[in-house]
Amino acid sequence: RKREKKMPTTQTLLEPGCRRYADTEKRYTNAEYEEVQASLSAHGQEHLLRFWPQLTEEQRCQLMTDLRYIDFARTSSAFKQATDGGSGDVESLDDLLEPIPADRHGSVSRCSPEKLEAYRNKGLELVSEGKVAALLLAGGQGTRLGVHYPKGMYDVGLPSHKTLYQLQGERLCRLAQLAQELTGKRGNIPWYIMTSEHTKEPTLEFFAKHDFFGLQEDSLVVFEQNMMPAFTFDGKIILETPYKVSMSPDGNGGLYSVLQRKGILADMERRGVSYIHVYCVDNILVKMADPTFVGYCVTNGADCAAKVVEKAFPTEAVGVVCRVKGHFQVVEYSEVSLRTAQRRNPDGRLTFNAGSICNHFFTLDFLKRVSAGTSLKYHVAKKKIPFVNDLGNLVKPDKPNGIKLEMFVFDVFEYADNFFVWEVLREDEFSPLKNAEGAAKDTPTTARHALYSLHHRYILSAGGKLVDEDGCPIPLIPSAEETESGHGDHKSQKEDLKYEHPVACEISALISYDGEGLEDYVKDKKFVPPVLLSSPEEESIFQNGTMRKD
């Protein structure tokens, strides 16, 4: 029976001062206008009022809503700090880089089966006690994918047509079940989702429409990150229309400034959460609240940790987790010289090989500390930003014309007292979705193929086989994510080579979190693709808005 749909309880966590144009019927006072005018004058932004005489009263209210939202002293300081940096630091940075010490660099491939089981069981015990939460960074829209809704709502074309949000939600459901099977206790796993102004309402509506994909409604906590105005290269804030400031999310590093102010840390404490897994929305293979990762971190007393993959080749465009002047941080690939990127250890592996995948562990105490006053630096992102010209007409530039300021979630690593790294296999845990079809990598096809390849291996490991129409075994075809080049294979699937790509093979997360428990479903059985293994329980939940009848 379908449960009554209702919005997540997080509606009660709406932050004060949030930009809401529905509130524009509230009229500003003359004193408030004069206060804003004085602030604009003090920070060289008087141009934001240049269309004021021509605006309707409703438009003036909308503009005032934007201007009162912005802290001009803070944004001016942020712009100056972000743009004052020098450009000749590559060589000096090279001299300062140190790899992660071996005693702080764990690896799933270099860890004994006994230790892996101990870490996993520790993590499952903590999950069963309700001490582990997942925190999703979901502020981005799918613009680069050619859609105008949140990335989490994207369907990459799996046989089930499940979205990223649904895949992740079902993994949490299965994880809670695994913890209960081990300990006899079923702990709730709170799922915190940081959205932006553009993605919050669609996300809330999506989860309500789809009956929360089997999750408890009160386990979902959706909140909104801060917005920052966009700037011209000389520091002038950009108007998107005569009555609307051009605003964008302040980067995933904006997480820390909102956790305290919006009551998220207090909510975690009230629920008894001690450990938080933070990750990005676009990785189709992400292991939600990964018990092995959590167990590794807690066993080693980490207050902050990063899950990484080994770099595929020296110039791969991923940041590297390393140590600089005794502090851990992520150094962007563009900040490292080719000579340093190519350095290798005696065993042949790259010296700086810990590729950052935006997958982190934090203790609640650590988040409290960094959210209480730590000031992260802003980074410059040069963008093509639509703007209104002096005639009031919208202009869409064909080259970068301005700056967006962003903070990065990993910039808190340097404040950790006990930082660790956990290296996992790329083909098991990392396949980001960033680009539309036709791009060189990170497309819906490469994401889909990565999941097919992983699930094919799960079936083989559990004693099953994939066969063609003639009963001949289908070989395991590596996904594009597993190739040394790291680039997607874009040849047509219709070419003569019969198995150029992984075949369609999907296992519902409701029956297996990461390959466990599949023997009853697949042992000594043969499957002809496309394969979709689903749980009987899925008949009683919503899938993409439609009750499944099959």
Buried (B, 14 or more C-beta within 10 A) or exposed (E): EEEEBEBBBBEEBBEEEBBEEEEBEEEBEEEEBEBBBEBBEEBEBEBBBEBBEEBEEEBBBBBBBBBBBBBBEEBBBBBEEBBEEEEEEEEEBBEEBEBBEEEBBBBBEEBEEEBBEBBBBBBBBBBBBBBBBBBBBBBBBBEBBEBEBBBBBBBBEBBBEBBBBBBBBBBBBBBBBBBBEBBEEBBBBBBBBBBBBBBBBBBBEBBBEBBBBBBEBEBBBBBBBBBBBBBBEEBBBBBBBBBBBBBBBBBBBBBBBBBBBBBBBEBBEEBBBBBBBBBBBBBBBBBBBBBBBBBBBBBBEBBBBBBBBBBBEBEBEBBBBBBBEEEBBBBEBEBBEEEBBBBEEEEEEBBBBBBBBBBBBBBBEBBBBBBEEEEBEBBBBEBEBBBBEEEEEEEEEEEEBBBBBBBBBBBBBBBBEBBBBBBBBBBBBBBBBBBBEEBEBBBBBBBBBBBBBBBBBBBBEBEBBBBEEEEEEBEBBBBBBBEEEBBBBBEEEEEEEEEEBBBBBBBBBBBBBBBBBBEEBBEEEEBEBEBBBBBEEBEBBBBBEEEEEE
